[in-house]
């Protein structure tokens, strides 16, 4: 596994320490899986609020996945409102109103 794959793997389990090691080893916080999901998508869709906050602190690009879902959409879809709200608040503070919806 390369650093980006390691980052994606640990994002889906909310493992901040391992994600930090992957970043230190050269992983890109904006890396994407085959479904165009970023680490933020993966952490958000599983409700790992601490991991979502950690990723947001790195100011990631917030994009839609291959199915047209933004990270906050996936969090809402799976019932993780606190994670979705964290992302929306981050977007608001960054002035990215179009993505906050």
ROPA-409848 format. One record per residue: x, y, z of N, C-alpha, C in turn. Coordinates in nm, 3 decimals, padded with zeros to 5 digits, m for minus. Layout:
N
+---------+---------+---------+---------+---------+---------+---------+---------+---------+
|     n.x |     n.y |     n.z |    ca.x |    ca.y |    ca.z |     c.x |     c.y |     c.z |
+---------+---------+---------+---------+---------+---------+---------+---------+---------+
|       X |       Y |       Z |       X |       Y |       Z |       X |       Y |       Z |
...
+---------+---------+---------+---------+---------+---------+---------+---------+---------+
***
This chain:
101
+---------+---------+---------+---------+---------+---------+---------+---------+---------+
|     n.x |     n.y |     n.z |    ca.x |    ca.y |    ca.z |     c.x |     c.y |     c.z |
+---------+---------+---------+---------+---------+---------+---------+---------+---------+
|  00.084 | m00.119 |  00.000 |  00.000 |  00.000 |  00.000 |  00.088 |  00.125 |  00.000 |
|  00.051 |  00.224 | m00.081 |  00.124 |  00.350 | m00.076 |  00.064 |  00.440 |  00.033 |
|  00.126 |  00.555 |  00.057 |  00.083 |  00.643 |  00.166 | m00.062 |  00.689 |  00.150 |
| m00.101 |  00.719 |  00.026 | m00.239 |  00.765 |  00.003 | m00.339 |  00.654 |  00.033 |
| m00.309 |  00.533 | m00.004 | m00.397 |  00.420 |  00.025 | m00.406 |  00.396 |  00.176 |
| m00.294 |  00.412 |  00.244 | m00.292 |  00.398 |  00.390 | m00.383 |  00.504 |  00.452 |
| m00.371 |  00.627 |  00.405 | m00.455 |  00.736 |  00.457 | m00.603 |  00.706 |  00.437 |
| m00.640 |  00.664 |  00.318 | m00.779 |  00.630 |  00.290 | m00.828 |  00.516 |  00.379 |
| m00.744 |  00.416 |  00.395 | m00.780 |  00.300 |  00.477 | m00.812 |  00.343 |  00.621 |
| m00.722 |  00.420 |  00.681 | m00.741 |  00.459 |  00.820 | m00.849 |  00.565 |  00.837 |
| m00.875 |  00.646 |  00.734 | m00.984 |  00.745 |  00.742 | m01.118 |  00.675 |  00.761 |
| m01.137 |  00.562 |  00.694 | m01.266 |  00.494 |  00.706 | m01.288 |  00.433 |  00.844 |
| m01.183 |  00.426 |  00.925 | m01.194 |  00.375 |  01.061 | m01.169 |  00.484 |  01.166 |
| m01.150 |  00.608 |  01.120 | m01.134 |  00.720 |  01.212 | m01.006 |  00.717 |  01.292 |
| m00.902 |  00.655 |  01.243 | m00.776 |  00.637 |  01.315 | m00.682 |  00.756 |  01.290 |
| m00.693 |  00.856 |  01.375 | m00.619 |  00.980 |  01.356 | m00.468 |  00.960 |  01.362 |
| m00.419 |  00.883 |  01.458 | m00.274 |  00.864 |  01.470 | m00.216 |  00.803 |  01.342 |
| m00.284 |  00.704 |  01.287 | m00.235 |  00.640 |  01.166 | m00.248 |  00.733 |  01.045 |
| m00.355 |  00.813 |  01.042 | m00.369 |  00.911 |  00.934 | m00.257 |  01.013 |  00.941 |
| m00.224 |  01.057 |  01.061 | m00.116 |  01.154 |  01.078 |  00.017 |  01.097 |  01.030 |
|  00.041 |  00.970 |  01.060 |  00.165 |  00.907 |  01.012 |  00.168 |  00.899 |  00.860 |
|  00.054 |  00.870 |  00.800 |  00.048 |  00.864 |  00.653 |  00.076 |  01.002 |  00.593 |
|  00.021 |  01.106 |  00.653 |  00.046 |  01.244 |  00.606 |  00.195 |  01.276 |  00.621 |
|  00.252 |  01.242 |  00.735 |  00.395 |  01.268 |  00.757 |  00.481 |  01.194 |  00.656 |
|  00.433 |  01.078 |  00.610 |  00.508 |  00.998 |  00.512 |  00.484 |  01.044 |  00.368 |
|  00.399 |  01.147 |  00.352 |  00.380 |  01.203 |  00.218 |  00.243 |  01.188 |  00.156 |
|  00.146 |  01.134 |  00.231 |  00.011 |  01.120 |  00.176 | m00.052 |  01.257 |  00.155 |
| m00.141 |  01.265 |  00.060 | m00.213 |  01.387 |  00.025 | m00.351 |  01.383 |  00.090 |
| m00.384 |  01.483 |  00.172 | m00.514 |  01.486 |  00.240 | m00.629 |  01.489 |  00.140 |
| m00.603 |  01.526 |  00.016 | m00.705 |  01.532 | m00.088 | m00.705 |  01.411 | m00.181 |
| m00.632 |  01.306 | m00.142 | m00.628 |  01.186 | m00.226 | m00.769 |  01.130 | m00.240 |
| m00.791 |  01.053 | m00.345 | m00.925 |  00.998 | m00.370 | m00.918 |  00.849 | m00.399 |
| m01.024 |  00.780 | m00.361 | m01.034 |  00.638 | m00.390 | m01.100 |  00.619 | m00.529 |
| m01.120 |  00.496 | m00.573 | m01.180 |  00.476 | m00.706 | m01.321 |  00.536 | m00.721 |
| m01.389 |  00.562 | m00.610 | m01.522 |  00.624 | m00.616 | m01.513 |  00.776 | m00.599 |
| m01.392 |  00.830 | m00.611 | m01.364 |  00.974 | m00.599 | m01.392 |  01.026 | m00.458 |
| m01.385 |  00.937 | m00.359 | m01.406 |  00.978 | m00.220 | m01.272 |  01.011 | m00.155 |
| m01.273 |  01.119 | m00.080 | m01.155 |  01.165 | m00.009 | m01.156 |  01.107 |  00.133 |
| m01.047 |  01.125 |  00.207 | m01.049 |  01.084 |  00.347 | m01.166 |  01.147 |  00.425 |
| m01.201 |  01.271 |  00.389 | m01.313 |  01.337 |  00.457 | m01.443 |  01.264 |  00.429 |
| m01.467 |  01.223 |  00.306 | m01.586 |  01.143 |  00.276 | m01.592 |  01.018 |  00.365 |
| m01.481 |  00.947 |  00.370 | m01.477 |  00.819 |  00.439 | m01.499 |  00.833 |  00.590 |
| m01.437 |  00.933 |  00.650 | m01.456 |  00.955 |  00.794 | m01.597 |  01.006 |  00.823 |
| m01.648 |  01.095 |  00.738 | m01.780 |  01.153 |  00.760 | m01.891 |  01.049 |  00.747 |
| m01.880 |  00.962 |  00.648 | m01.988 |  00.866 |  00.625 | m01.998 |  00.760 |  00.734 |
| m01.893 |  00.753 |  00.816 | m01.896 |  00.657 |  00.928 | m01.906 |  00.726 |  01.063 |
| m01.921 |  00.858 |  01.059 | m01.949 |  00.932 |  01.181 | m01.833 |  00.954 |  01.275 |
| m01.712 |  00.948 |  01.225 | m01.595 |  00.969 |  01.311 | m01.570 |  01.119 |  01.326 |
| m01.643 |  01.179 |  01.419 | m01.642 |  01.324 |  01.435 | m01.502 |  01.378 |  01.465 |
| m01.425 |  01.311 |  01.549 | m01.289 |  01.357 |  01.579 | m01.202 |  01.352 |  01.455 |
| m01.216 |  01.248 |  01.375 | m01.138 |  01.236 |  01.252 | m01.181 |  01.342 |  01.151 |
| m01.312 |  01.367 |  01.144 | m01.362 |  01.473 |  01.055 | m01.300 |  01.607 |  01.095 |
| m01.301 |  01.638 |  01.223 | m01.244 |  01.764 |  01.272 | m01.094 |  01.771 |  01.241 |
| m01.024 |  01.660 |  01.259 | m00.880 |  01.656 |  01.231 | m00.854 |  01.682 |  01.083 |
| m00.929 |  01.618 |  00.997 | m00.913 |  01.637 |  00.852 | m00.947 |  01.781 |  00.814 |
| m01.055 |  01.835 |  00.868 | m01.094 |  01.973 |  00.837 | m00.987 |  02.073 |  00.878 |
| m00.915 |  02.043 |  00.985 | m00.807 |  02.132 |  01.030 | m00.695 |  02.140 |  00.926 |
| m00.690 |  02.043 |  00.837 | m00.589 |  02.043 |  00.730 | m00.640 |  02.114 |  00.605 |
| m00.758 |  02.173 |  00.614 | m00.820 |  02.251 |  00.507 | m00.826 |  02.175 |  00.374 |
| m00.896 |  02.062 |  00.374 | m00.904 |  01.982 |  00.252 | m00.995 |  02.045 |  00.148 |
| m00.980 |  02.002 |  00.025 | m01.073 |  02.039 | m00.080 | m01.198 |  01.955 | m00.058 |
| m01.314 |  02.017 | m00.065 | m01.440 |  01.945 | m00.045 | m01.506 |  01.929 | m00.182 |
| m01.513 |  01.804 | m00.226 | m01.562 |  01.773 | m00.360 | m01.673 |  01.668 | m00.353 |
| m01.743 |  01.651 | m00.464 | m01.841 |  01.544 | m00.476 | m01.769 |  01.415 | m00.514 |
| m01.824 |  01.304 | m00.467 | m01.770 |  01.174 | m00.508 | m01.827 |  01.137 | m00.646 |
| m01.799 |  01.019 | m00.691 | m01.843 |  00.975 | m00.824 | m01.996 |  00.966 | m00.834 |
| m02.065 |  00.970 | m00.721 | m02.210 |  00.958 | m00.719 | m02.279 |  01.092 | m00.688 |
| m02.200 |  01.199 | m00.690 | m02.255 |  01.332 | m00.666 | m02.275 |  01.368 | m00.521 |
| m02.213 |  01.292 | m00.430 | m02.229 |  01.315 | m00.286 | m02.108 |  01.389 | m00.229 |
| m02.136 |  01.495 | m00.155 | m02.032 |  01.564 | m00.079 | m02.018 |  01.494 |  00.056 |
| m01.907 |  01.515 |  00.126 | m01.889 |  01.448 |  00.255 | m02.004 |  01.472 |  00.353 |
| m02.054 |  01.594 |  00.359 | m02.164 |  01.624 |  00.451 | m02.292 |  01.551 |  00.410 |
| m02.311 |  01.528 |  00.280 | m02.428 |  01.452 |  00.234 | m02.421 |  01.308 |  00.284 |
| m02.303 |  01.249 |  00.274 | m02.286 |  01.111 |  00.320 | m02.306 |  01.099 |  00.470 |
| m02.256 |  01.198 |  00.544 | m02.274 |  01.196 |  00.689 | m02.424 |  01.202 |  00.723 |
| m02.496 |  01.291 |  00.658 | m02.641 |  01.301 |  00.680 | m02.711 |  01.171 |  00.642 |
| m02.675 |  01.117 |  00.527 | m02.738 |  00.995 |  00.477 | m02.727 |  00.880 |  00.577 |
| m02.613 |  00.875 |  00.646 | m02.588 |  00.766 |  00.741 | m02.623 |  00.803 |  00.886 |
| m02.685 |  00.920 |  00.904 | m02.731 |  00.959 |  01.037 | m02.628 |  01.023 |  01.127 |
| m02.521 |  01.075 |  01.071 | m02.415 |  01.136 |  01.152 | m02.423 |  01.288 |  01.141 |
| m02.528 |  01.344 |  01.197 | m02.555 |  01.488 |  01.185 | m02.444 |  01.575 |  01.242 |
| m02.382 |  01.532 |  01.351 | m02.275 |  01.613 |  01.411 | m02.158 |  01.626 |  01.316 |
| m02.123 |  01.519 |  01.247 | m02.014 |  01.525 |  01.149 | m02.053 |  01.615 |  01.031 |
| m02.176 |  01.600 |  00.984 | m02.225 |  01.684 |  00.873 | m02.221 |  01.831 |  00.912 |
| m02.263 |  01.861 |  01.034 | m02.264 |  02.000 |  01.079 | m02.124 |  02.057 |  01.093 |
| m02.029 |  01.975 |  01.137 | m01.889 |  02.020 |  01.144 | m01.840 |  02.064 |  01.006 |
| m01.872 |  01.983 |  00.907 | m01.828 |  02.014 |  00.770 | m01.896 |  02.141 |  00.721 |
| m02.025 |  02.153 |  00.743 | m02.097 |  02.273 |  00.699 | m02.042 |  02.399 |  00.766 |
| m02.012 |  02.389 |  00.895 | m01.957 |  02.504 |  00.966 | m01.820 |  02.541 |  00.910 |
| m01.739 |  02.441 |  00.881 | m01.608 |  02.467 |  00.821 | m01.623 |  02.539 |  00.686 |
| m01.716 |  02.492 |  00.606 | m01.740 |  02.553 |  00.475 | m01.786 |  02.697 |  00.491 |
| m01.877 |  02.720 |  00.584 | m01.926 |  02.857 |  00.609 | m01.812 |  02.949 |  00.647 |
| m01.728 |  02.902 |  00.740 | m01.618 |  02.985 |  00.787 | m01.517 |  03.013 |  00.677 |
| m01.507 |  02.918 |  00.584 | m01.414 |  02.937 |  00.472 | m01.476 |  03.021 |  00.361 |
| m01.605 |  03.051 |  00.376 | m01.673 |  03.133 |  00.275 | m01.711 |  03.058 |  00.149 |
| m01.731 |  02.928 |  00.162 | m01.766 |  02.846 |  00.046 | m01.915 |  02.812 |  00.051 |
| m01.999 |  02.911 |  00.043 | m02.144 |  02.894 |  00.065 | m02.206 |  02.789 | m00.028 |
| m02.165 |  02.784 | m00.152 | m02.226 |  02.690 | m00.247 | m02.211 |  02.545 | m00.203 |
| m02.103 |  02.514 | m00.135 | m02.079 |  02.376 | m00.091 | m02.150 |  02.342 |  00.039 |
| m02.194 |  02.441 |  00.113 | m02.252 |  02.418 |  00.245 | m02.388 |  02.351 |  00.239 |
| m02.456 |  02.362 |  00.130 | m02.593 |  02.307 |  00.119 | m02.594 |  02.156 |  00.135 |
+---------+---------+---------+---------+---------+---------+---------+---------+---------+
***
